[in-house]
């Protein structure tokens, strides 16, 4: 998607998957906790970011990604998901933060 739009692609991955110095964010899951990371310096102050993920379920990962973007000084302009599992309420958590949310399919 980023290649097609001619914009940078900045991966946010599970702990230990990215090289170099990273910023990390811990978040809760239904069954424990997890940590995601972004490379330090990949995002700059004022960068506008669209967080894209495959599935929106409870919203924990998306919120953690938003926190990482903010830690980097960048701004989350919205979220994009392929599938939203609406019955799990993740969209309500994101809507409470006034984010634009786009989905290809809702289940």
Long-range contacts (C-beta under 8 A, 24 or more apart in sequence): 1-52, 10-38, 10-39, 10-42, 10-43, 10-49, 11-38, 11-39, 12-36, 12-37, 12-38, 12-51, 12-65, 12-68, 13-37, 23-68, 23-71, 23-72, 24-68, 25-64, 25-65, 25-67, 25-68, 25-71, 26-64, 27-60, 27-61, 27-63, 27-64, 27-67, 28-60, 29-60, 30-58, 34-61, 34-64, 36-61, 36-64, 36-65, 36-68, 37-68, 38-68, 38-69, 38-72, 42-72, 43-69, 43-72, 43-73, 43-74, 44-72, 44-73, 44-74, 45-73, 45-74, 46-73, 46-74, 46-75, 47-72, 47-73, 47-74, 47-75, 48-74, 48-75, 48-77, 49-74, 49-75, 49-76, 49-77, 50-76, 50-77, 50-78, 50-79, 50-80, 51-76, 51-78, 51-79, 51-80, 52-79, 52-80, 52-81, 53-79, 53-80, 53-81, 53-82, 54-81, 54-82, 54-83, 55-81, 55-82, 55-83, 55-84, 55-85, 56-81, 56-83, 56-84, 56-85, 56-90, 56-91, 56-94, 56-101, 56-103, 57-85, 57-88, 57-90, 58-88, 58-89, 58-90, 58-93, 59-88, 59-89, 59-90, 59-91, 59-92, 59-93, 59-94, 60-90, 62-90, 62-93, 62-94, 63-93, 63-94, 63-97, 66-97, 66-99, 78-102, 83-107
